[in-house]
Amino acid sequence: EPTTSLDPVSARRTDALIRRLCDEMGVTSIVVSHDLVSIFSIADRIAMLYQGKVRMLGTPQEFKDTDDPVIRQFIRGEAEGPMEV
């Protein structure tokens, strides 16, 4: 989790560095994070794990547009919903 414990400015700079390195070097990077701002800014594809399985694999826009109630609850950070914690 590259942005864990970083202040917001340092976290966004780290995101920009990861994105730039991937673009300039033409490489794939696998980033594990709970920081949705980071994920949506650096990822071309996202996989969300839930209860030990891939719940959804898609683009950031597909995640934002999903009807899946578990994904929506996670993205919105809602305390109430179908997610079991």
Secondary structure in CASP SS format (residue, H / E / C, confidence):
PFRMAT SS
TARGET T0000
AUTHOR 0000-0000-0000
METHOD secondary structure of the structure
MODEL  1
E C 1.00
P C 1.00
T C 1.00
T C 1.00
S C 1.00
L C 1.00
D C 1.00
P H 1.00
V H 1.00
S H 1.00
A H 1.00
R H 1.00
R H 1.00
T H 1.00
D H 1.00
A H 1.00
L H 1.00
I H 1.00
R H 1.00
R H 1.00
L H 1.00
C H 1.00
D H 1.00
E H 1.00
M H 1.00
G C 1.00
V C 1.00
T C 1.00
S C 1.00
I C 1.00
V C 1.00
V C 1.00
S C 1.00
H C 1.00
D C 1.00
L H 1.00
V H 1.00
S H 1.00
I H 1.00
F H 1.00
S H 1.00
I H 1.00
A C 1.00
D C 1.00
R C 1.00
I E 1.00
A E 1.00
M E 1.00
L E 1.00
Y E 1.00
Q C 1.00
G C 1.00
K E 1.00
V E 1.00
R E 1.00
M E 1.00
L E 1.00
G E 1.00
T C 1.00
P H 1.00
Q H 1.00
E H 1.00
F H 1.00
K H 1.00
D H 1.00
T C 1.00
D C 1.00
D C 1.00
P H 1.00
V H 1.00
I H 1.00
R H 1.00
Q H 1.00
F H 1.00
I H 1.00
R H 1.00
G C 1.00
E C 1.00
A C 1.00
E C 1.00
G C 1.00
P C 1.00
M C 1.00
E C 1.00
V C 1.00
END
